[in-house]
Amino acid sequence: MNQSVPHNVQQFGTVQRDPQLRFGAWIRSNRFTLGFALVLAIALPELFHPAVNPAVREAGGALALIEPSTIVSIFALVGAHAILRRVGLLPLVDDKLLILPAFLSSYAAAYSVLAISLRSFSLFHLATSFAIGLAWYFFVAVMRARYSAPRLAIVGDLPESEDVLAERVKWVILRRPRIPRNVQGIVFNRRAEQGPSWERMFSRAVLRGIPLYELSHLREMMTGRVSLAGHPEEVFGQLLSQPYLRLKRMFDTVTAIVALIAVVPVLAVLCVIIQIDSPGPAIFRQSRIGHQGRRFTCYKLRTMHVNRLGPAYTTTADPRVTRIGKYLRKWRFDELPQVFNILKGEMSWIGPRPESLALARQYERAIPFYAYRHAVRPGISGWAAVHQGNVGMAEAATIKLEYDFYYLKNFSVWLDFVIVLMTIRTVVTGFGHR
């Protein structure tokens, strides 16, 4: 047993009733959150609703006295809630980051439905439910972060990983096969032998609706990384049959064509600035390893002086970086030419970042299972990029690969959506650039 016990760890049987537990359970409940949102954003504004539009009343029917925007607002609010509930399950995701994009996308779709189906309609409910719902979900996110850390019971000793012993979880250590009150899950280690009494406790927990988490799976959920100690071929062997791979390629192509309208003029201006700033070509070409281990030529705006030797990766405050180059790298403008790589089918908007040929060969020799990251097309941004930034040494590359494996294992439109949002934050803050 660990000698020093963090303050967010309690022994089962010594826990006093926490007055925050009940409030935490309420604020964590999706039914409570959505129910109050409907009351605050839909029902209460109805008290101040202006008269129904005469043009709408003429349509008649059972719902003649109800504004269509009221019904559409309900669907928009429920849609925003569904998006937040789905992407909120992903690890290392700040709920507050997702609220505005979720509401904007859901309500934009709702407005489109109204604009297409009706020539005249009121925006009263759509506007009020958007504003009130947005404020309510921000309030819930703040309260959840402050009062609603999940309470998990763990069988046996605490894990040694500092990532798992995070402050955002309240731990209860189980020494006897009894289910504590007010826990959101029970954690066990499959490597430790569990006797019949513990197995009976697990079955009782399942019947009560309390989820069971294997320790390695919980680590993935909390860190957003997949340990390299397992056998990734068991996880990634069926990846290439996913329909989302084909849909994603279609989406990449269409959006890249649209993006060219904005990207080409910006590239033209930046190329002129780069050549004025330092001698050499404006576009940098480098051989990299891509989908299925194939080589391809990756395009970037040149950010370094030509003919200056150095390591294969960029170091902190690298003297090879030009004056304009450091700003291009900070705000990721140097990646803009990779839109052409997307059009050619060599890259995607989202995926593991492609490595140079030299680094890829080095990592393949030093890191087990490294080649599995080539199961999908490399991306301009990715799960590792938004969490870790640029890395060079093999030790940091191992952690980067764990992030990449998490992306491959949980490959979905929702994960790509979150990465897009986090990429926007990365571009604004300049996180991880070198």
C-alpha positions as CSV (number, residue, x, y, z in Angstrom):
1,M,0.0,0.0,0.0
2,N,1.2,3.5,-0.7
3,Q,2.7,5.2,2.3
4,S,1.7,8.7,1.5
5,V,-2.0,9.1,0.6
6,P,-3.1,12.2,-1.4
7,H,-5.9,14.3,0.1
8,N,-8.2,13.2,-2.7
9,V,-8.0,9.5,-1.5
10,Q,-10.1,8.0,1.2
11,Q,-10.3,4.6,2.9
12,F,-13.7,3.0,2.6
13,G,-15.3,2.9,6.0
14,T,-13.8,6.2,7.2
15,V,-15.7,8.5,4.8
16,Q,-17.9,11.1,6.4
17,R,-21.0,12.3,4.5
18,D,-20.0,15.1,2.2
19,P,-22.7,17.8,1.8
20,Q,-21.4,18.5,-1.7
21,L,-22.0,14.9,-2.8
22,R,-25.8,15.5,-3.4
23,F,-25.2,18.7,-5.2
24,G,-22.5,17.2,-7.2
25,A,-24.8,14.3,-8.2
26,W,-27.5,16.8,-9.4
27,I,-25.1,19.0,-11.4
28,R,-23.5,15.9,-13.0
29,S,-26.9,14.5,-14.0
30,N,-27.7,14.9,-17.7
31,R,-31.4,14.8,-17.0
32,F,-31.2,17.6,-14.5
33,T,-29.0,19.7,-16.9
34,L,-31.3,19.2,-19.9
35,G,-34.5,19.5,-17.8
36,F,-33.5,22.9,-16.3
37,A,-32.3,24.1,-19.7
38,L,-35.8,23.4,-21.2
39,V,-37.4,25.2,-18.3
40,L,-35.1,28.2,-18.4
41,A,-34.6,28.6,-22.1
42,I,-38.0,27.4,-23.5
43,A,-40.8,27.5,-20.8
44,L,-39.9,30.8,-19.1
45,P,-39.5,32.8,-22.3
46,E,-43.0,31.7,-23.3
47,L,-44.3,34.0,-20.5
48,F,-42.9,37.0,-22.4
49,H,-43.6,35.7,-25.9
50,P,-45.1,38.3,-28.2
51,A,-48.3,37.5,-30.1
52,V,-48.1,34.6,-32.6
53,N,-47.3,35.8,-36.1
54,P,-50.6,36.0,-38.1
55,A,-48.9,34.5,-41.1
56,V,-48.1,31.5,-39.1
57,R,-51.6,31.2,-37.6
58,E,-53.1,31.1,-41.1
59,A,-51.4,27.7,-41.6
60,G,-53.9,26.3,-39.1
61,G,-53.6,22.8,-37.6
62,A,-53.2,21.5,-34.1
63,L,-50.1,23.5,-33.5
64,A,-51.4,26.7,-35.0
65,L,-51.0,28.7,-31.7
66,I,-47.4,27.5,-31.2
67,E,-44.6,29.3,-33.1
68,P,-42.6,27.0,-35.3
69,S,-39.5,28.6,-33.8
70,T,-40.5,27.3,-30.4
71,I,-40.6,23.7,-31.6
72,V,-37.4,24.2,-33.6
73,S,-35.7,25.8,-30.5
74,I,-36.5,22.7,-28.5
75,F,-34.8,20.5,-31.1
76,A,-31.8,22.9,-31.3
77,L,-31.4,22.8,-27.5
78,V,-31.6,19.1,-27.3
79,G,-29.2,18.8,-30.2
80,A,-26.6,21.0,-28.5
81,H,-27.0,18.9,-25.3
82,A,-26.5,15.7,-27.3
83,I,-23.3,17.1,-28.9
84,L,-21.9,18.2,-25.5
85,R,-22.8,14.9,-23.9
86,R,-21.1,12.9,-26.6
87,V,-17.8,14.8,-26.9
88,G,-17.7,15.4,-23.2
89,L,-16.9,11.8,-22.7
90,L,-13.5,12.2,-24.4
91,P,-10.5,12.7,-22.1
92,L,-8.6,15.9,-21.6
93,V,-11.4,18.0,-23.0
94,D,-12.4,21.2,-21.4
95,D,-16.2,21.3,-21.4
96,K,-16.3,25.1,-21.6
97,L,-14.3,25.0,-24.8
98,L,-17.1,23.0,-26.5
99,I,-20.2,24.8,-25.4
100,L,-20.2,27.7,-27.9
101,P,-19.3,25.6,-31.0
102,A,-22.0,23.0,-30.0
103,F,-24.7,25.7,-29.7
104,L,-23.6,27.5,-32.8
105,S,-23.7,24.4,-34.9
106,S,-27.0,23.1,-33.5
107,Y,-28.8,26.5,-33.7
108,A,-27.4,27.2,-37.2
109,A,-29.0,24.0,-38.4
110,A,-32.2,25.0,-36.7
111,Y,-32.3,28.4,-38.3
112,S,-31.6,26.8,-41.7
113,V,-34.7,24.6,-41.3
114,L,-36.8,27.6,-40.5
115,A,-35.4,29.7,-43.3
116,I,-36.0,27.0,-45.9
117,S,-39.5,25.9,-44.7
118,L,-41.1,29.3,-43.9
119,R,-41.1,32.7,-45.5
120,S,-42.1,34.4,-42.2
121,F,-41.3,33.3,-38.7
122,S,-40.4,34.7,-35.3
123,L,-36.8,34.5,-34.0
124,F,-37.9,35.2,-30.4
125,H,-37.5,31.6,-29.1
126,L,-34.5,30.8,-31.2
127,A,-32.6,33.9,-29.9
128,T,-33.7,33.6,-26.3
129,S,-33.2,29.9,-26.0
130,F,-29.7,30.2,-27.5
131,A,-28.6,33.0,-25.1
132,I,-30.2,31.4,-22.0
133,G,-29.1,27.9,-22.9
134,L,-25.5,29.0,-23.6
135,A,-25.4,30.8,-20.2
136,W,-26.9,27.8,-18.4
137,Y,-24.4,25.3,-19.8
138,F,-21.5,27.5,-19.0
139,F,-22.7,27.7,-15.4
140,V,-23.1,23.9,-15.3
141,A,-19.6,23.4,-16.7
142,V,-18.1,25.7,-14.0
143,M,-20.1,24.0,-11.2
144,R,-19.1,20.5,-12.5
145,A,-15.4,21.5,-12.5
146,R,-15.7,22.9,-8.9
147,Y,-18.0,20.5,-7.1
148,S,-18.5,17.4,-9.2
149,A,-15.2,15.5,-9.4
150,P,-16.1,11.8,-10.0
151,R,-15.8,9.5,-7.0
152,L,-14.3,6.2,-8.0
153,A,-13.7,3.1,-5.8
154,I,-10.5,1.1,-6.4
155,V,-9.9,-2.5,-5.4
156,G,-6.6,-2.9,-3.6
157,D,-3.7,-0.5,-3.7
158,L,-3.6,2.9,-5.5
159,P,-2.1,3.0,-8.9
160,E,1.4,4.3,-9.2
161,S,0.7,6.4,-12.2
162,E,0.6,10.1,-11.4
163,D,-1.7,10.7,-14.3
164,V,-4.3,8.4,-12.8
165,L,-3.9,9.9,-9.3
166,A,-5.1,13.3,-10.6
167,E,-6.9,15.9,-8.5
168,R,-9.9,15.6,-10.7
169,V,-10.9,12.2,-9.3
170,K,-11.8,11.4,-5.7
171,W,-10.6,7.9,-4.8
172,V,-12.0,5.5,-2.3
173,I,-9.8,2.5,-1.5
174,L,-11.8,-0.8,-1.1
175,R,-10.3,-3.4,1.3
176,R,-13.5,-5.4,1.6
177,P,-16.0,-6.5,-1.1
178,R,-18.7,-3.9,-0.3
179,I,-20.0,-1.2,-2.6
180,P,-19.5,2.3,-1.1
181,R,-22.3,4.8,-1.5
182,N,-22.2,7.6,-4.0
183,V,-19.5,6.2,-6.3
184,Q,-19.6,6.7,-10.1
185,G,-17.5,3.6,-10.8
186,I,-15.3,0.8,-9.5
187,V,-11.8,0.3,-10.7
188,F,-10.0,-3.1,-10.7
189,N,-6.7,-4.4,-12.0
190,R,-7.0,-7.5,-14.2
191,R,-3.5,-8.5,-13.3
192,A,-4.5,-9.0,-9.6
193,E,-6.4,-12.1,-8.7
194,Q,-10.0,-11.4,-7.5
195,G,-11.6,-14.0,-5.3
196,P,-15.3,-15.1,-5.5
197,S,-16.4,-12.5,-3.0
198,W,-15.0,-9.7,-5.2
199,E,-16.6,-11.2,-8.3
200,R,-20.0,-11.2,-6.5
201,M,-19.5,-7.6,-5.6
202,F,-18.7,-6.8,-9.3
203,S,-22.0,-8.4,-10.4
204,R,-24.0,-6.5,-7.8
205,A,-22.4,-3.3,-9.0
206,V,-23.4,-4.1,-12.6
207,L,-26.9,-4.8,-11.6
208,R,-27.1,-1.4,-9.8
209,G,-25.8,0.4,-12.9
210,I,-22.4,1.2,-11.5
211,P,-19.8,0.9,-14.2
212,L,-16.6,-1.2,-13.8
213,Y,-13.3,0.1,-15.2
214,E,-10.2,-1.9,-15.8
215,L,-7.2,0.1,-14.6
216,S,-5.5,0.3,-18.0
217,H,-8.7,1.4,-19.7
218,L,-9.3,4.1,-17.0
219,R,-5.8,5.4,-17.7
220,E,-6.7,5.8,-21.3
221,M,-9.8,7.7,-20.4
222,M,-8.0,10.0,-18.1
223,T,-4.8,10.6,-20.1
224,G,-6.0,10.3,-23.7
225,R,-3.1,7.9,-24.4
226,V,-2.9,4.1,-25.0
227,S,-0.1,2.2,-23.3
228,L,2.4,0.6,-25.7
229,A,2.7,-2.4,-23.3
230,G,-0.3,-4.2,-24.9
231,H,-0.8,-5.7,-28.4
232,P,-2.1,-2.9,-30.7
233,E,-2.7,-5.4,-33.5
234,E,-5.7,-6.6,-31.6
235,V,-7.2,-3.1,-31.6
236,F,-6.1,-1.7,-35.0
237,G,-6.6,-4.8,-37.1
238,Q,-10.1,-3.9,-38.1
239,L,-9.6,-0.2,-38.4
240,L,-9.3,-0.1,-42.2
241,S,-12.8,-1.5,-42.6
242,Q,-14.4,1.5,-40.9
243,P,-16.8,3.4,-43.3
244,Y,-15.7,6.6,-41.6
245,L,-12.4,6.3,-43.3
246,R,-14.0,6.7,-46.7
247,L,-16.4,9.4,-45.6
248,K,-13.5,11.3,-44.1
249,R,-11.6,11.2,-47.4
250,M,-14.6,12.6,-49.2
251,F,-15.0,15.4,-46.6
252,D,-11.3,16.2,-46.8
253,T,-11.4,16.6,-50.6
254,V,-14.5,18.8,-50.6
255,T,-13.4,21.1,-47.8
256,A,-9.8,21.4,-49.2
257,I,-11.3,22.6,-52.6
258,V,-13.3,25.2,-50.7
259,A,-10.4,26.2,-48.5
260,L,-8.2,26.9,-51.6
261,I,-10.3,30.0,-52.3
262,A,-9.0,31.6,-49.0
263,V,-5.6,29.8,-48.8
264,V,-4.1,30.7,-52.3
265,P,-4.2,34.5,-51.8
266,V,-2.7,34.2,-48.3
267,L,0.0,31.8,-49.6
268,A,0.9,34.3,-52.3
269,V,1.4,37.1,-49.9
270,L,3.4,34.9,-47.4
271,C,5.7,33.6,-50.1
272,V,6.7,37.2,-51.1
273,I,7.3,38.1,-47.4
274,I,9.4,34.9,-46.9
275,Q,11.7,35.6,-49.8
276,I,12.1,39.3,-48.8
277,D,13.0,38.1,-45.2
278,S,15.7,35.6,-46.2
279,P,17.1,34.1,-49.4
280,G,15.9,30.8,-50.7
281,P,12.7,29.2,-52.0
282,A,9.4,30.1,-50.2
283,I,8.1,26.5,-50.3
284,F,9.9,23.8,-48.3
285,R,9.6,20.2,-49.6
286,Q,10.5,17.2,-47.4
287,S,10.0,13.5,-47.8
288,R,7.8,12.1,-45.1
289,I,6.1,8.8,-44.3
290,G,2.4,8.7,-44.8
291,H,-0.6,6.4,-45.2
292,Q,0.3,2.7,-45.2
293,G,4.0,3.6,-44.8
294,R,4.3,5.2,-48.3
295,R,6.6,8.1,-48.9
296,F,5.3,11.4,-50.1
297,T,6.5,15.0,-50.5
298,C,5.1,17.2,-47.8
299,Y,4.8,21.0,-48.5
300,K,5.4,23.7,-46.0
301,L,6.3,27.4,-46.0
302,R,10.0,27.7,-45.4
303,T,10.7,28.9,-41.8
304,M,14.4,28.3,-41.6
305,H,17.6,29.6,-43.2
306,V,18.8,27.5,-46.1
307,N,22.2,25.6,-45.8
308,R,22.3,25.7,-42.0
309,L,23.0,22.3,-40.5
310,G,21.3,21.0,-37.4
311,P,19.3,18.0,-36.0
312,A,16.5,16.4,-37.9
313,Y,13.9,18.0,-35.5
314,T,13.5,21.6,-34.4
315,T,14.8,22.5,-31.0
316,T,13.6,25.2,-28.6
317,A,14.7,28.7,-29.8
318,D,16.3,27.0,-32.8
319,P,18.8,29.5,-34.4
320,R,18.0,28.2,-37.9
321,V,14.5,29.7,-37.7
322,T,14.1,33.0,-39.6
323,R,12.5,36.2,-38.2
324,I,9.3,35.7,-40.1
325,G,9.5,31.9,-39.6
326,K,9.0,32.0,-35.8
327,Y,5.6,33.7,-36.3
328,L,4.6,31.3,-39.1
329,R,5.4,28.4,-36.8
330,K,3.7,29.9,-33.8
331,W,0.4,30.4,-35.6
332,R,0.8,27.3,-37.8
333,F,0.7,29.3,-41.1
334,D,3.7,27.2,-42.3
335,E,1.3,24.3,-42.6
336,L,-1.0,26.0,-45.1
337,P,0.6,24.5,-48.3
338,Q,-0.4,21.0,-47.0
339,V,-3.9,21.7,-48.3
340,F,-2.4,20.5,-51.6
341,N,-1.3,17.3,-49.9
342,I,-4.9,16.8,-48.8
343,L,-6.2,17.3,-52.4
344,K,-3.6,14.7,-53.6
345,G,-4.9,12.2,-51.0
346,E,-1.6,12.1,-49.1
347,M,-2.9,13.8,-46.0
348,S,-6.0,14.6,-44.0
349,W,-7.1,17.6,-42.0
350,I,-6.9,15.5,-38.8
351,G,-4.6,12.6,-38.1
352,P,-1.1,11.7,-36.7
353,R,1.4,14.3,-37.8
354,P,3.7,12.9,-40.6
355,E,7.4,12.5,-39.6
356,S,10.4,13.1,-41.8
357,L,11.9,10.0,-43.3
358,A,15.0,10.1,-41.0
359,L,13.0,10.6,-37.8
360,A,10.4,7.9,-38.8
361,R,13.2,5.3,-39.4
362,Q,14.8,6.3,-36.1
363,Y,11.5,5.9,-34.2
364,E,10.7,2.6,-35.8
365,R,14.0,1.2,-34.5
366,A,13.5,2.7,-31.0
367,I,9.8,2.5,-30.3
368,P,7.7,-0.8,-30.5
369,F,4.6,-0.7,-32.8
370,Y,5.5,2.7,-34.2
371,A,4.5,1.7,-37.7
372,Y,0.8,1.3,-36.6
373,R,0.4,5.1,-36.6
374,H,0.5,4.9,-40.5
375,A,-2.9,3.0,-40.5
376,V,-4.6,6.3,-41.3
377,R,-3.6,9.3,-43.4
378,P,-1.4,11.8,-41.5
379,G,-3.0,15.1,-40.7
380,I,-2.3,18.8,-40.5
381,S,-3.4,18.6,-36.9
382,G,-3.9,15.7,-34.6
383,W,-4.7,14.4,-31.0
384,A,-1.0,14.4,-30.1
385,A,-0.3,17.8,-31.7
386,V,-3.0,19.6,-29.7
387,H,-1.8,18.1,-26.4
388,Q,1.9,17.8,-26.8
389,G,3.1,20.1,-29.6
390,N,6.2,19.4,-31.6
391,V,8.6,16.8,-30.1
392,G,11.9,15.4,-31.2
393,M,13.5,13.0,-28.8
394,A,12.5,9.4,-28.7
395,E,11.3,9.6,-25.1
396,A,8.8,12.3,-26.0
397,A,8.0,10.6,-29.2
398,T,6.9,7.5,-27.2
399,I,4.3,9.6,-25.4
400,K,3.3,11.1,-28.8
401,L,2.7,7.6,-30.1
402,E,0.5,6.8,-27.1
403,Y,-1.6,9.8,-28.1
404,D,-1.7,8.6,-31.7
405,F,-2.8,5.2,-30.6
406,Y,-5.6,6.7,-28.6
407,Y,-6.7,8.5,-31.8
408,L,-6.6,5.3,-33.8
409,K,-8.4,3.3,-31.2
410,N,-11.2,5.9,-30.8
411,F,-11.3,7.0,-34.5
412,S,-14.6,8.9,-35.0
413,V,-16.2,12.0,-36.2
414,W,-16.6,13.2,-32.6
415,L,-12.9,12.9,-31.8
416,D,-12.1,14.8,-35.1
417,F,-14.6,17.5,-34.1
418,V,-12.9,18.0,-30.7
419,I,-9.4,18.1,-32.3
420,V,-10.6,20.8,-34.7
421,L,-11.8,22.9,-31.7
422,M,-8.6,22.3,-29.8
423,T,-6.6,23.2,-32.9
424,I,-8.2,26.6,-33.1
425,R,-7.2,27.1,-29.4
426,T,-3.7,25.9,-30.3
427,V,-3.4,28.4,-33.2
428,V,-4.6,31.3,-31.1
429,T,-2.3,30.5,-28.1
430,G,0.7,29.3,-30.1
431,F,1.0,26.2,-27.9
432,G,3.7,23.7,-28.7
433,H,5.5,25.6,-31.4
434,R,9.3,25.6,-31.8
